[in-house]
Amino acid sequence: MSQKIKAGFIGLGSLGAPIARRLARTGFDVIACDIAPQMLEAFDEPGTTRERDPVATARQSDMLGVCVRTDEQLRSLAGGGSLFAAMPKGSLFILHSTVAPDLARQLAEQAHAAGVGFIDAGVSGGGPAAIEGKLSLFVGGEPSVVERAMPWLQALGKSIAHLGPVGRGLEAKLLNNLVSIANYGMSAAILDLGDKLHFDREQLRQALMAGSAQGFALQAVPGPLRPRGPGAPGAFDSLYELLKKDVDHARLLAPAADVSMAALLASCQSMLDHIQRAAAADQGGRSLSPPSEGGRVALVTGAAAGIGRAVALRLAREGMSVGVLDLNLEGAESVATEINARGGRAMALGASIADRAQVTAAVAKLRAALGPVTVLINNAGMTAFAPFEELTDESWDRVMTVNLKGTFIVTQVVLPDMKAARWGRIVNISSSSAQVGTPAMSHYVASKGAIIALTRSLARELGPHGITVNNIPPGSVMNTLMSEANRDRMQISQEELIRTLPVRRTGEPEDIANACAWLVAEGSGYVTGQTIGVNGGRVMA
Ligand SMILES: NC(=O)c1ccc[n+]([C@@H]2O[C@H](COP(=O)([O-])OP(=O)(O)OC[C@H]3O[C@@H](n4cnc5c(N)ncnc54)[C@H](O)[C@@H]3O)[C@@H](O)[C@H]2O)c1
């Protein structure tokens, strides 16, 4: 190069730093910039200048490359156009970050207004390929601008595909990454299937690699081996984060009504789930597959009687180990004994859900004996009857403390296990009375209504951690809580009650247990934040 091109480069991460090094090694006069001091310090390429201030970098650049990680970082870097305004007129901006194509188009307009050329150049191949100049580049931009950027692009890429105007490079890069997700995710999913069939994961992987299944994705997909290559620990976690970002962006590409695209994205999401689990396993050395049905530990509160007992028996039948928690330890012991006698695994735990210390101790005991808890049925509850005007503060507080605060406490105590496993199922037992209102039970009904609202908030907060949260408002289920005496207090006879129900019968605890078993199953991972009425048609949502 006769006169060295002044090449600013902002974002010295796992891809940006090797790109900047490659540019320096191929004759560019590199000004390397990162706002994180440790990244800047780590960039020790001889013959380059380091600069902390992006605007100062822009001011000195004939060409400015950017490889920051997220849309937000890029937007804030561009500063509403101030970055382009700082660049010399006629200079070039080269975007290597994988961001939403629309953002690239917006920024291109700002650059254009400042007299700066703009191209997007999505990059595939990773850091090692960048150092060797063997990246694949997906480029969008006006032909004359792309032509001017060619020295830069040729320094980096063995394949340079110019696919259209600004934005097209990133769109193609997204499609490229969807293929990667399919490859990695499908390989991870198939190894997960091997786990379920009790294969040794690594042995199976090696066997597959020897045959026609061999390929980079299968080789690289997380297994008992640590990932190789740069930034090894947690590399799959960042792979997940990166690919997830791509799926999110790809949603913006698809016309909402395009069913085949929607199906494709749904399967990408499912592939991502496998990558995420593999990443979690990689980080903590935990089991690589989703916990198998037999390996799961469920905690059922209020499980000495009624609905809770039926749920505990049912989940044990599904092969789960069950913590049978109740205030009534004797009753809990009898349920645990029943499960163990049938060849299941259960442990009785005496605790009040309203007492944090008792719950913490009980969960610790369960965890130590049977393993981390990833299924929680918040069933324990109490009722009380009083016309509203006769309600005392004490009665109000007692019902709220057991039903609502108890649900809060148990969920909070169990949550770390689910987060660590990146998988969890929470089912809160609310009440159909909260959907329709019931006289003389306003405190109970209010507590159950709050549980429905809590369910929705938790579903939003915990969904990204692989945890679903739903609630079941039972209709009238025959047991202590719906005893004859209590029906009298509610001023409704058994016959009247049945006449109002389309299915013409009251509920059995097993009706609720069936719905619980479905909600906590592997296949229900797309159901969250829902109210699943099991009420014989009392309430129709
Ligand atoms: N039975 C119904 O018709 C009906 C209708 C709507 C909602 N529900 C809800 O279903 C859940 C179960 O009700 P059920 O009918 O099976 O009641 P149940 O009275 O038969 O069983 C409740 C169990 O919870 C336990 N419990 C109560 N307070 C506790 C505490 N502080 N800590 C630990 N355990 C405690 C009790 O000892 C009992 O074993 C409750 O949340 C209830 O509000 C029941």
PDBQT file of the ligand as one rigid body, heavy atoms in Angstrom, charges set to zero:
ROOT
HETATM    1  N1  LIG A 601     -61.057 -28.107  47.142  1.00  0.00    +0.000 N 
HETATM    2  C1  LIG A 601     -61.496 -27.163  46.331  1.00  0.00    +0.000 C 
HETATM    3  O1  LIG A 601     -62.634 -27.182  45.883  1.00  0.00    +0.000 OA
HETATM    4  C2  LIG A 601     -60.585 -26.056  45.929  1.00  0.00    +0.000 A 
HETATM    5  C3  LIG A 601     -61.072 -25.089  45.058  1.00  0.00    +0.000 A 
HETATM    6  C4  LIG A 601     -60.251 -24.059  44.665  1.00  0.00    +0.000 A 
HETATM    7  C5  LIG A 601     -58.949 -24.008  45.135  1.00  0.00    +0.000 A 
HETATM    8  N2  LIG A 601     -58.476 -24.943  45.967  1.00  0.00    +0.000 N 
HETATM    9  C6  LIG A 601     -57.108 -24.824  46.425  1.00  0.00    +0.000 C 
HETATM   10  O2  LIG A 601     -56.424 -26.045  46.280  1.00  0.00    +0.000 OA
HETATM   11  C7  LIG A 601     -55.425 -26.164  47.276  1.00  0.00    +0.000 C 
HETATM   12  C8  LIG A 601     -55.558 -27.487  47.996  1.00  0.00    +0.000 C 
HETATM   13  O3  LIG A 601     -56.837 -27.527  48.577  1.00  0.00    +0.000 OA
HETATM   14  P1  LIG A 601     -57.474 -28.868  49.110  1.00  0.00    +0.000 P 
HETATM   15  O4  LIG A 601     -58.916 -28.771  48.810  1.00  0.00    +0.000 OA
HETATM   16  O5  LIG A 601     -56.748 -30.028  48.656  1.00  0.00    +0.000 OA
HETATM   17  O6  LIG A 601     -57.287 -28.616  50.674  1.00  0.00    +0.000 OA
HETATM   18  P2  LIG A 601     -57.015 -29.626  51.867  1.00  0.00    +0.000 P 
HETATM   19  O7  LIG A 601     -57.432 -28.896  53.087  1.00  0.00    +0.000 OA
HETATM   20  O8  LIG A 601     -57.625 -30.958  51.605  1.00  0.00    +0.000 OA
HETATM   21  O9  LIG A 601     -55.449 -29.763  51.854  1.00  0.00    +0.000 OA
HETATM   22  C9  LIG A 601     -54.632 -28.665  52.106  1.00  0.00    +0.000 C 
HETATM   23  C10 LIG A 601     -53.341 -29.154  52.730  1.00  0.00    +0.000 C 
HETATM   24  O10 LIG A 601     -52.524 -28.011  52.940  1.00  0.00    +0.000 OA
HETATM   25  C11 LIG A 601     -51.916 -28.116  54.222  1.00  0.00    +0.000 C 
HETATM   26  N3  LIG A 601     -51.565 -26.787  54.709  1.00  0.00    +0.000 N 
HETATM   27  C12 LIG A 601     -52.397 -25.810  55.112  1.00  0.00    +0.000 A 
HETATM   28  N4  LIG A 601     -51.676 -24.749  55.546  1.00  0.00    +0.000 NA
HETATM   29  C13 LIG A 601     -50.387 -25.068  55.396  1.00  0.00    +0.000 A 
HETATM   30  C14 LIG A 601     -49.166 -24.393  55.661  1.00  0.00    +0.000 A 
HETATM   31  N5  LIG A 601     -49.134 -23.173  56.188  1.00  0.00    +0.000 N 
HETATM   32  N6  LIG A 601     -48.014 -25.012  55.372  1.00  0.00    +0.000 NA
HETATM   33  C15 LIG A 601     -48.007 -26.270  54.876  1.00  0.00    +0.000 A 
HETATM   34  N7  LIG A 601     -49.121 -26.949  54.604  1.00  0.00    +0.000 NA
HETATM   35  C16 LIG A 601     -50.305 -26.362  54.872  1.00  0.00    +0.000 A 
HETATM   36  C17 LIG A 601     -52.960 -28.787  55.071  1.00  0.00    +0.000 C 
HETATM   37  O11 LIG A 601     -52.379 -29.388  56.203  1.00  0.00    +0.000 OA
HETATM   38  C18 LIG A 601     -53.553 -29.803  54.090  1.00  0.00    +0.000 C 
HETATM   39  O12 LIG A 601     -52.871 -31.034  54.155  1.00  0.00    +0.000 OA
HETATM   40  C19 LIG A 601     -55.565 -24.962  48.185  1.00  0.00    +0.000 C 
HETATM   41  O13 LIG A 601     -54.618 -23.991  47.797  1.00  0.00    +0.000 OA
HETATM   42  C20 LIG A 601     -56.957 -24.490  47.888  1.00  0.00    +0.000 C 
HETATM   43  O14 LIG A 601     -57.110 -23.128  48.138  1.00  0.00    +0.000 OA
HETATM   44  C21 LIG A 601     -59.285 -25.969  46.394  1.00  0.00    +0.000 A 
ENDROOT
TORSDOF 0
